[in-house]
Amino acid sequence: MQEFHDKHMRRAIALARKGLGDTYPNPPVGAVVVKDGVIIGSGYHAKAGSPHAEVNALLSCEGKTHGADLYVTLEPCSTEGRTGPCTDAIVAHGIKRVFVGAMDPSDENGSYARGHLEKKGIEITFGICREECEDLIAPFHMRVTHRRPWITLKTAVSLDGRIACHNGHSRWITGEESRRSVHEIRETVDAILVGENTFLKDDPRLTARSLDKTLKVPLRIVLFTGEKIPETKNLVTDHPEKTLFVTSKSILTDELKRRGVQEWVTPFSYISDGEAFFDAFMKELYLRDICHLLVEGGSETYKSFMDHDLVDEICMYIAPKIIGSGPFWLSSMSHNISTVEESLKLKKVSWTKLGDDFFMQGKLFKGDRACSRD
């Protein structure tokens, strides 16, 4: 029977993944309706303000839901928001049993669904594929519990850990399949961040281009310490309204303002005032409803985030090439690690072969806890 429940919940998880990157500040959620052992309806949450996964799944059944079971990756909401409570919809559609993957970590909805549904005679079971469902909402969980985004560090390196040659040349260290994978990751995040050197030297676009040529442009963030922003760079000519410069003083020209380029001015430097800067920066990202931030370079930016325990996950593309000289992706940290036992550890690690490259993904742990600022 557990295998039966897992199968249907994994179908709901697959549906939820369709909403990754589009639902913020809400979590991605998927749901399926099962009757007599057969899926009769399904749905997922597509974007904030639109119907939730449970409602979409129930409506897809065309009135055949009485006595059916509902599988949903996250505890159904029980409060009035931009949409009505999902618990009310579940009752109204005559659902007999509800199977839930993960508990809702928010104060508004957490743990309330059980009492509401059981009062109506509906059986509710938690913990179906719990770990997979919790991984799915990790950014939402981080935002709710720590008031900051989930932060993924992404880098592409040679076999000897270099991100560029000694003269800065870096295109391309990894192959086409790895670069395609990067775009798939970008599709799932709310914002992408780079440092000043990456912005100036690499002139990135930081967009997500899918196989069907659909273009997604998340918020692009640049940590900038210079005096003048070049007005011909891709980030200020291609969808400039989706670019945010983080600076210590206002430096946007009238032309950049006309284009819609954004600016967040803080008195703190991420290099010299790290703790104060990141405290303020995390609050700003929270206020901007950023749930998942992808940090794409360069090495000084990686170091800053690592030094302040602000990396939750690492995605690394490793090419079978030896460059021999040039910058390492992470040359040093201020953690003062003296023994191997004290080293920062990755858990839930996966390896995928992409052409000649390898892709490693894992969650970062320090000791026995995930790296995070309380």
HELIX and SHEET records of a PDB file:
HELIX    1   1 GLN A    2  ARG A   17  1                                  16    
HELIX    2   2 ALA A   53  LEU A   59  1                                   7    
HELIX    3   3 CYS A   86  ALA A   92  1                                   7    
HELIX    4   4 TYR A  112  LYS A  119  1                                   8    
HELIX    5   5 ARG A  130  LEU A  136  1                                   7    
HELIX    6   6 ALA A  138  HIS A  146  1                                   9    
HELIX    7   7 GLU A  176  ARG A  186  1                                  11    
HELIX    8   8 GLU A  196  ASN A  197  1                                   2    
HELIX    9   9 THR A  198  ASP A  202  3                                   5    
HELIX   10  10 ASN A  234  THR A  237  1                                   4    
HELIX   11  11 PRO A  240  LYS A  242  5                                   3    
HELIX   12  12 ASP A  254  ARG A  259  1                                   6    
HELIX   13  13 GLY A  274  LEU A  287  1                                  14    
HELIX   14  14 SER A  299  ASP A  307  1                                   9    
HELIX   15  15 VAL A  340  GLU A  342  5                                   3    
SHEET    1   A 5 VAL A  38  TYR A  44  0                                        
SHEET    2   A 5 GLY A  30  LYS A  35 -1                                        
SHEET    3   A 5 ASP A  69  LEU A  74 -1                                        
SHEET    4   A 5 ARG A  97  ALA A 102  1                                        
SHEET    5   A 5 GLU A 123  PHE A 126  1                                        
SHEET    1   B 9 GLN A 262  VAL A 265  0                                        
SHEET    2   B 9 THR A 243  THR A 247  1                                        
SHEET    3   B 9 LEU A 219  LEU A 223  1                                        
SHEET    4   B 9 ALA A 191  GLY A 195  1                                        
SHEET    5   B 9 HIS A 292  VAL A 295  1                                        
SHEET    6   B 9 TRP A 150  VAL A 157  1                                        
SHEET    7   B 9 GLU A 313  ILE A 318  1                                        
SHEET    8   B 9 ASP A 357  LYS A 366 -1                                        
SHEET    9   B 9 LEU A 344  LEU A 354 -1                                        
SHEET    1   C 9 GLN A 262  VAL A 265  0                                        
SHEET    2   C 9 THR A 243  THR A 247  1                                        
SHEET    3   C 9 LEU A 219  LEU A 223  1                                        
SHEET    4   C 9 ALA A 191  GLY A 195  1                                        
SHEET    5   C 9 HIS A 292  VAL A 295  1                                        
SHEET    6   C 9 TRP A 150  VAL A 157  1                                        
SHEET    7   C 9 GLU A 313  ILE A 318  1                                        
SHEET    8   C 9 ASP A 357  LYS A 366 -1                                        
SHEET    9   C 9 ARG A 369  ALA A 370 -1                                        
SHEET    1   D 2 ALA A 208  ARG A 209  0                                        
SHEET    2   D 2 LEU A 215  LYS A 216 -1                                        
END                                                                             
